[in-house]
């Protein structure tokens, strides 16, 4: 017996970077596995529509006029253990920040008991903020990484999970041997794969080239190929970082080439930040089909710089958004949208004032493009564009039921259109605006007590 569910009301999603679709009186039908089986636009009478078509509907959810359904947010770069000190150290640049806050905090995750408490809080917080998919950096500790995997599985988030690798230029209290790092990475990949969950993906995670020897990176490249799994790391984030990195690998042409020389750039790879990229480095990302995780809050907060996202988009490079907690102080992709908006406006000002040497006709990102980067764009970075990102038939229902009710963070008015309510949500909404959060049809968070 079929058991399908229908959502009826305003549906908003991206068809492409250039096209936002606002569907009035939309009908979205999902099956009992959380997969979208039908999308119908502009249905004035739901009851008449359901009488005409036999979809085996057992549940009907009607959205009211100040509500809409949108795809869940995709965070392409976040550090799960760093949530414990998010909001701290914003006065420091990257390398000082790592030594003062990051490494001491992450070393605490050698305790599985500590890790379980911290990871439960961070994953729950991200889900409440509408992050239905997240690419996580964990720590070097195998048991704690396994615990993070268990917690994500229990709470229902879709996730890419990486055991961090670092065997050089790291504190004595927080470093691995090359052999141990490769061994534990293999064990971690096997552990995640043993779950046989379509929601969980292991990802090769060299912290950055500074903290990894050539031997380690070459070994990680072999593991990525053997298991056919993604690779995530940091790239060209900060001037001091770039200078130090290139001094460690003088035989490579540039920072980006270091990863390529170690077989870590594939069409399943994605790199965070990419703020200070030479033209040939950008061309290399495009040629290798490598994705970029844009982390504007972090780029501002720890003094890295302003990333020109339009430059990547014009090259056809996949781009998504990342919170980069805790370099970025907010666990919300809505904040990523807003900080990316401000970064893009800053690029416009820099171009206008001749600070970049580029054209004065620079086009900053508009709200519909930012929403694309937060949903379908992020899905493409993670290779999930056939699974999530919008409401196309055959995809999973990873979705946000947005409610702009009276008394919430957003005030709406009688003449506000659906598009205007949507834009207000992007710039004024918060977790209190999310009535329900769904991952593959399962409700995993939201302000309502039930559905």
C-alpha positions in Angstrom: 0.0 0.0 0.0 1.4 3.4 -1.0 1.8 6.0 1.7 2.6 9.4 0.1 2.6 12.9 1.6 1.6 16.1 -0.1 2.8 19.6 0.7 0.6 22.4 -0.7 1.5 26.1 -0.8 4.4 28.3 -1.9 7.5 26.5 -3.0 10.7 28.4 -3.7 13.9 26.8 -5.2 16.7 27.4 -7.7 16.7 25.9 -11.1 20.1 27.4 -11.9 22.4 30.2 -10.8 20.4 32.6 -13.0 16.9 31.3 -12.3 15.0 31.3 -9.0 11.5 29.7 -9.3 8.7 30.9 -7.0 5.8 28.5 -7.3 2.4 29.6 -6.1 -0.1 27.0 -5.1 2.5 24.3 -5.6 1.9 20.6 -5.0 4.9 18.6 -3.8 4.4 14.9 -3.3 6.9 12.6 -1.5 6.9 8.9 -1.0 7.5 7.0 2.3 11.3 7.0 1.6 11.3 10.8 1.5 11.8 11.0 -2.3 9.9 13.6 -4.4 7.7 11.8 -6.8 5.7 14.7 -8.2 5.8 18.5 -8.5 2.8 20.4 -9.8 2.7 24.2 -10.3 -0.2 26.6 -9.9 -2.9 24.3 -8.6 -5.8 26.5 -7.4 -7.8 23.6 -5.8 -5.8 20.9 -4.0 -8.9 18.7 -3.3 -10.0 18.7 -7.0 -6.4 17.9 -8.0 -6.1 14.9 -5.7 -9.5 13.6 -6.8 -8.4 13.7 -10.4 -5.0 12.0 -9.7 -4.5 8.8 -7.6 -1.3 9.5 -5.7 -2.1 7.3 -2.7 -2.0 10.3 -0.4 -2.2 9.6 3.3 -1.0 12.9 4.7 -1.7 16.5 3.6 0.3 19.5 4.8 -1.1 22.9 3.8 1.2 25.9 4.2 -0.5 29.2 5.1 0.1 32.5 3.2 3.0 33.6 5.4 4.8 30.2 4.9 6.9 28.6 2.2 8.9 25.5 1.5 12.6 25.9 0.4 15.4 23.4 0.0 17.6 22.8 3.0 20.8 24.6 3.4 24.1 23.0 2.4 27.2 24.0 4.5 30.2 23.0 2.5 32.8 23.7 5.2 32.6 23.6 9.0 34.8 22.4 11.8 32.7 20.4 14.3 35.1 20.5 17.2 35.7 24.3 16.9 32.1 25.1 17.8 33.1 24.9 21.4 35.0 28.2 21.0 33.0 29.9 18.3 32.9 33.6 18.8 36.4 33.7 20.4 39.7 34.9 19.0 38.3 37.2 16.4 41.2 39.6 17.0 43.8 37.2 15.6 44.9 36.3 12.1 44.8 32.7 10.9 48.1 31.2 12.0 48.0 32.9 15.4 44.4 31.9 15.8 45.2 28.2 15.1 47.9 28.1 17.7 46.0 30.0 20.4 42.5 28.5 20.1 42.2 25.8 17.5 44.8 23.3 18.4 44.3 23.4 22.2 40.5 23.0 21.7 40.7 20.2 19.2 43.2 18.2 21.3 40.5 17.9 24.0 38.6 15.6 21.6 40.9 12.8 22.5 38.3 12.2 25.2 35.3 10.4 23.6 33.0 11.4 26.4 33.9 15.1 25.8 33.5 14.6 22.1 30.0 13.1 22.4 28.7 16.0 24.5 30.2 18.6 22.2 29.3 17.0 18.9 25.7 16.5 20.0 25.4 20.2 20.7 27.0 21.3 17.4 25.1 19.0 15.1 21.8 19.8 16.8 22.6 23.5 16.5 23.3 23.3 12.8 20.1 21.3 12.2 18.1 24.0 14.1 19.6 26.6 11.8 18.4 24.6 8.7 21.7 23.0 7.7 20.4 19.7 6.3 23.7 18.9 4.7 27.1 19.7 6.1 30.7 18.9 5.2 32.5 18.4 8.5 36.2 18.6 9.6 36.5 16.6 12.8 39.9 16.0 14.6 42.8 13.5 14.3 41.2 11.2 16.9 39.7 8.1 15.3 37.3 7.2 18.2 36.0 10.7 18.4 35.4 10.8 14.7 33.5 7.6 14.9 31.4 9.2 17.7 30.7 12.2 15.5 29.5 9.8 12.7 27.2 8.0 15.2 25.7 11.3 16.4 25.1 12.6 12.9 23.4 9.3 12.0 21.2 9.5 15.1 20.2 13.1 14.6 19.5 12.6 10.9 21.7 15.1 9.1 23.1 14.4 5.7 26.9 14.8 6.1 30.4 14.5 4.7 32.7 13.6 7.6 36.5 13.9 7.6 39.1 12.7 10.0 41.7 15.4 10.0 45.2 14.6 8.9 48.3 16.4 10.2 51.8 15.0 10.7 54.0 18.1 10.7 54.2 21.7 11.8 51.7 20.9 14.6 51.9 21.0 18.4 53.6 18.1 20.1 50.3 17.5 21.9 48.3 17.4 18.7 50.0 15.6 15.9 50.1 12.2 14.2 52.7 9.9 12.7 52.4 9.5 9.0 51.7 5.8 9.3 49.2 6.3 12.1 47.3 9.0 10.1 46.9 6.9 7.0 46.0 3.8 9.1 43.3 5.6 11.0 42.0 7.3 7.9 41.4 3.9 6.3 39.7 2.6 9.4 37.5 5.7 9.5 36.5 5.3 5.9 35.6 1.7 6.5 33.6 2.7 9.6 31.5 5.3 7.8 31.0 2.9 4.9 29.9 0.1 7.2 26.9 2.2 8.1 25.6 1.7 4.6 23.7 5.0 4.9 23.0 7.2 1.9 23.2 10.2 4.2 26.8 9.6 5.3 30.0 10.1 3.2 33.6 9.8 4.4 35.9 12.5 3.0 39.7 12.7 2.9 40.7 15.7 5.0 44.3 16.9 5.0 44.0 20.0 7.3 46.1 22.0 4.9 49.5 21.5 3.2 51.4 23.1 6.0 50.4 20.3 8.4 51.0 17.4 6.0 54.1 15.9 4.6 54.4 14.8 1.0 54.3 11.2 2.1 51.1 11.7 4.0 49.4 13.6 1.1 50.5 11.1 -1.5 49.0 8.3 0.8 45.8 10.3 1.1 45.6 10.7 -2.6 45.9 6.9 -3.0 43.1 6.4 -0.4 40.9 8.8 -2.2 41.3 6.9 -5.4 41.0 3.5 -3.9 37.8 4.3 -2.1 36.5 6.8 -4.7 35.7 9.4 -2.0 35.9 13.2 -1.9 38.8 15.4 -0.7 38.4 18.6 1.3 41.0 21.0 2.5 42.0 24.7 2.8 43.6 26.7 0.0 45.0 30.2 -0.4 43.2 31.6 2.6 45.8 34.0 4.1 48.9 35.7 2.8 51.2 34.4 5.6 49.7 30.9 5.1 50.4 30.9 1.4 54.0 32.1 1.8 54.8 29.5 4.5 53.1 26.7 2.5 55.0 27.5 -0.7 58.3 27.6 1.2 57.6 24.0 2.3 57.0 22.7 -1.2 59.5 24.6 -3.4 59.2 22.1 -6.3 55.5 22.9 -6.8 54.5 25.9 -9.0 52.1 27.3 -6.5 49.8 26.4 -3.5 47.1 24.9 -5.7 49.7 22.8 -7.6 50.9 21.3 -4.3 47.6 19.5 -3.9 47.6 18.5 -7.6 51.2 17.2 -7.4 49.9 14.9 -4.6 46.9 13.7 -6.5 44.4 15.5 -4.3 42.6 17.5 -6.9 39.8 15.6 -8.7 36.2 16.4 -9.7 35.3 15.2 -6.2 37.6 17.7 -4.4 36.6 21.0 -2.9 38.7 23.6 -1.3 37.7 26.2 1.3 38.4 29.9 1.0 40.5 30.4 -2.2 40.8 34.1 -1.4 44.2 34.9 -3.0 44.3 32.9 -6.2 46.5 33.5 -9.2 44.9 33.2 -12.6 46.7 29.9 -13.4 45.5 28.5 -10.1 41.9 29.4 -10.9 42.3 27.8 -14.3 43.6 24.7 -12.6 40.5 24.4 -10.4 38.3 24.8 -13.5 40.3 22.2 -15.5 40.1 19.7 -12.6 36.4 20.5 -11.8 37.3 21.3 -8.2 34.7 23.0 -6.1 35.1 26.1 -3.9 33.7 26.6 -0.5 33.2 30.4 0.0 33.5 31.3 3.7 33.0 35.0 3.8 32.4 35.4 7.5 35.7 33.7 8.3 37.6 35.5 5.6 36.5 38.8 7.3 36.8 37.6 10.9 40.4 36.3 10.9 41.7 38.9 8.5 42.2 36.7 5.5 40.7 39.0 2.8 37.7 39.3 0.4 37.1 36.5 -2.0 35.9 37.3 -5.5 33.2 34.7 -6.1 32.1 36.1 -9.4 35.6 35.3 -10.7 35.0 31.6 -10.1 31.5 31.6 -11.4 32.5 33.1 -14.7 35.0 30.2 -15.1 32.3 27.7 -14.5 33.7 26.6 -11.2 31.4 25.0 -8.7 30.8 27.3 -5.6 29.0 26.7 -2.4 28.8 28.5 1.0 30.6 27.5 4.2 30.2 28.8 7.7 33.7 27.7 8.6 32.8 27.6 12.3 34.7 28.7 14.2 36.8 30.9 11.9 33.3 32.1 11.1 31.5 32.9 14.3 28.0 31.8 13.2 26.6 28.3 12.7 23.9 29.6 10.3 24.0 29.5 6.5 21.8 32.5 6.6 24.8 34.3 8.1 26.9 32.9 5.2 24.4 34.4 2.8 24.6 37.8 4.4 28.4 37.9 4.8 28.8 36.7 1.2 26.5 39.5 0.2 28.6 42.0 2.0 31.8 40.5 0.6 30.4 40.8 -2.9 29.4 44.4 -2.3 32.9 45.1 -1.0 34.3 43.7 -4.2 32.1 46.0 -6.2 33.4 49.0 -4.2 37.0 47.8 -4.7 36.5 47.5 -8.4 34.8 50.9 -8.6 37.6 52.6 -6.7 40.3 51.0 -8.9 41.6 48.9 -6.0 41.6 45.6 -7.9 42.7 46.5 -11.4 39.5 45.0 -12.7 36.5 46.4 -14.5 34.4 49.1 -12.8 31.3 47.2 -14.2 31.7 44.4 -11.6 28.4 42.6 -10.8 27.9 41.8 -7.1 25.9 38.8 -6.2 22.2 39.2 -5.9 19.9 37.5 -3.4 18.7 34.8 -5.8 22.3 33.9 -6.6 23.3 33.7 -2.9 20.3 31.4 -2.3 21.5 29.2 -5.1 25.0 29.0 -3.6 23.4 28.0 -0.3 21.4 25.2 -1.8 21.9 23.8 -5.3 25.4 25.4 -5.6 26.5 23.7 -2.5 25.0 20.4 -3.6 27.0 20.6 -6.8 30.2 21.2 -4.8 29.6 18.0 -2.9 28.5 16.0 -6.0 24.9 15.8 -4.7 23.1 17.8 -7.4 21.2 14.7 -8.4 20.1 14.0 -4.9 19.3 17.4 -3.2 19.4 21.1 -3.8 16.0 21.8 -5.2 12.5 20.2 -5.7 13.1 18.3 -8.9 11.4 14.9 -9.1 13.6 12.1 -8.0 15.5 14.1 -5.4 15.2 13.7 -1.6 13.0 16.1 0.4 15.7 18.0 2.3 13.7 21.1 3.0 12.9 24.0 5.3 9.3 24.9 6.2 9.7 28.6 6.6 7.2 30.4 8.8 7.1 34.2 9.0 4.4 34.4 11.6 3.6 37.5 13.7 6.0 37.8 16.6 9.0 36.2 14.8 12.1 38.0 13.6 10.5 39.1 10.3 7.7 41.5 10.0 5.6 41.0 6.8 2.9 43.3 5.5 -0.3 43.0 3.5 1.2 43.8 0.1 4.3 41.7 0.4 4.7 39.3 -2.4 6.0 35.7 -2.0 9.3 36.9 -3.5 9.6 39.8 -1.0 8.8 37.5 1.9 11.5 35.2 0.7 14.1 38.0 0.5 13.1 39.2 3.9 13.8 35.7 5.3 17.3 35.6 3.7 18.3 38.9 5.4 16.2 39.0 8.5 15.2 35.4 9.4 16.8 33.1 11.8 16.3 29.6 13.4 13.0 30.9 14.9 11.7 31.2 11.3 12.0 27.4 10.7 8.8 25.6 11.7 10.1 22.3 10.4 13.4 21.0 9.0 13.4 17.8 6.9 16.2 15.5 5.7 15.0 12.9 3.2 11.5 13.4 4.4 12.3 12.9 8.0 11.6 15.8 10.4 14.9 16.5 12.2 14.4 20.0 13.7 12.1 23.0 13.9 10.3 25.3 16.3 7.0 23.3 16.1 6.5 20.5 18.6 5.3 18.1 15.9 4.0 18.0 12.4 
